[in-house]
Amino acid sequence: MLKIEYHGHSCVQISDGEHSLIIDPFLAGNPLAAVKPEEVKVQHVLLTHAHADHISSAADIAKSNDATLVAIHELATYLGWQGVKTKDMNIGGRLSLGYCELQMVPAFHSSGVVLHDKQQIVYAGMPAGFLIRWNGKTILHAGDTNLFSDMKLIGERNRIDLAFLPIGDLYTMGPEDAADAAEWLQAKLVVPVHYNTFELIKQDGAAFVDLLSQRGIQGKSLRPGEHLTL
């Protein structure tokens, strides 16, 4: 059995009782975060892309746990220079963590580390999502993305038990496009993420679940701090 905890924004932690990983930890600086970085205990940290609202607590969590951070090559290299133990991969590739298997899949977004004090942007590779195969279950964390037609291919080639899809609009797809994505991915259960953290991405999670229901898709809106089992 897998425990899936939603820590707010796009941050998800998955555990089997012995092993645990966290995805896109935006905890420090997030007023809605359900856990503090120092409370997180994991073996791996997964990053979909380099924006601050996805990586703000990644280095601290990785270092305090002696955990390995997994990201696309350029982002892994950048964080490795900061003393983080990393494992790089790229889109389409697979990586075994011992207790689960990852596959990196495309996302359509942008990715860069913005250094405001220097007025510089560090290129951080392509944005991505992760397919996570663990204990006979397949979980998709789509990362930040818009709707794109290859989601149909991802859905056809994988039996997805749970998909985390962004619905915030403006910076990612909104609820209507996310509902199309859910239909194309053919996921058994869909959980919305990347919304309500800021006024600019305010959305109604319950309304999105209703929209999914109209299409015969099961959805569940989680508040930060809530969890489900799979």
N, C-alpha and C positions, 0 to 999 in steps of 0.2 A: 504494500500500500504506500502511496506517495502523499505527502502533505504539501499542499501548495499554499503559500502565504503571500498575500498582497500587502506590500508595505507602502503603497501609494505611488502616484504618477505611473511610471512604467516598471517599477521595481517589483520583482517576483522572486521568492525564495522557494526552492524545491528540496525536499528532504525525504529519505527513506528510513529514518531512525538511526542510521549509522553514518550516512554520507549526506552532504548538503552543498548546494550551490546557489548563488544569487546572481540575478541578471539586472543590469543597469541600475546600480545602487545610487540613487539621488536621495540621500538621507540628510546629510548636513546641508542646511540652508533651505530645506523643504519644510514649511510649517505643517504640512499634512502628513508627514512621514510618521509611520506607526512604530518605528523602532530607531534607536540610536546606533550609529556605526559601531560603537564599542560593544554593543550587545549582540552583534551578528557573529555567528560561529559557522564557518564554511570551509570547504576544501578548495573550492574554485569560485572565481568571479568571472562572469561572462559579460562582455560589452558588445552592443550592437553597433554603436558609432560613438563619435567623440564629443558630442555636445555636452555642455556642463550639466544639463538636467538629466544626464544618464551616467556620468562618470564622476560626479563630485566627491563621492565617498569611496570610489573603487580602490585607489592606492592605499588609503588608510586601512580598509578592511583586509586587503590582500596582505599587507605587511603585518598587521596585528595577528593574523591567523596563520602566517607563513603559507598562505594559499597561492595557488597559481592562477594568474589572470589570463583569460583566453579572449583574443580579439583578432581582428584582421591585421595583416602583417605590419602596416605602417603605425597603427595605433598601439599594437603590442610593443613595437620597437621604441616608440616615444615614451611609453610608461616604463619600459625596461631601463631606459636611461635614468629614471628616477628611483631606481633601486627595487622595483617590483619584479617578482619572479613571474615570467610570462611564457605563454605558448602561443605562437602565431599560427594562423591558418588563413584560408582564403575561400571565396565564394565557390560553392560546389564541393569543397573538400569535406572529408570526414575525420573525426578525431575521437579516439576512445579515451575516456577518463577513468576507465577501469570498472566503475559502477554504472556508467551510462555512456552512450555514444552520441556525439554531436555531428550535425551536418549544417554547414553555413549556407544560407539561401539568400537570394537577392532581396534588397529593399530599394525603393526609389525615394531618395531624400538627399541630404547633403551631410558632410562630415568634416569637421575641422576643430582644432583647439583654438579658441579665441583668446589671445593674450591682450587684454584691454590696456594694461599699463604700457605695453610696447606698441600698441596699435598694429599688432601682427596676427596673422592667422596661420597656424601650422597645419599643413596638409596631413590628414589622418586616414587616408585610404577610403574605400567605398563603404557606404552604410550596408548593413546586412541584417538578417534575421537568423534564428537558430531553430532547427528541428532537433528535439531532444528525445532519444529513444531510451526508455528506462523501465525496467520491470515489466516489459511487455506493453508499455504504453508509449504513445507518441504525442509530444507536446510541441506546439509551434509558438515561439515568441517572435512576432513579425517585425519587431523593432519599429522605428518611425518610418512610415511609408505611405505612398498613395496607392490607389487601386491600379494594378497592372495585370495584363492578361495571363502572364505566366503563373499567376496564382491558380489558374485552372490546372496547369500541369502539375504543380505541387500537390494539389488536391487529388488528382488522378493517380499519382505515383505513391501516395502515402495515405494510410488510414489514420487520420489525425483525431486523437481523442479529445484534445483540448487546445484551443487557439486563443492567444492573447492578441487582440487587435486594437490599434489606436483609433480613437473616434473624435479627437479634439477639434479637428478642422484647423484651418489657417496654416499650421505647420505640418499637418498630416492629413490623411483622408478624414472626412466627416462621417457622421452616422450612416447616411444613405450609401455612400461608397463602401463603408465598412460592412454593411449588410450584404452588398454584392460580393465583397471579398469572402465573407463567411459562406455564402452559397457556393462560390467557386471552390473554396478549400474543402468543403464537405465535412467540416469538423463536427464532431458529436456534441461538443459544448464550446461556447464562445464567451469569453470574458473581455469586456472593454477596458482599455487602459489609456493613459496619456490624455486625461481630461480633468477639468475642475481644479487643477493645481494652481492655475492662474486664471484671471478673468477672461483673457483672450482665448482660452480653450474651454470655456464653460459649456458643459453639455449635460443632458439628463440621461444617466445610465439606465434607469428603469424604462425610459421611453425607447432607448435602443434595444433593450431586451424585448419589449413589446413588438418592435419592428421586426426583430428576428423571428418572433413567434408567428407573426403573420405569414412568414415564409416557411414555416414548419421547422425552424431551427431553434434548438435549445440554447438559451443564453442565461448568464448569471452575472449580475452586477455586484461587485465586492467593494465594501468600504475599506479604507486603509486599516489594517489590523485584523481583517477577517481572513478566513482560510477555507479551503475545501480539500476533500480527499479524493484520490483517483485510484 
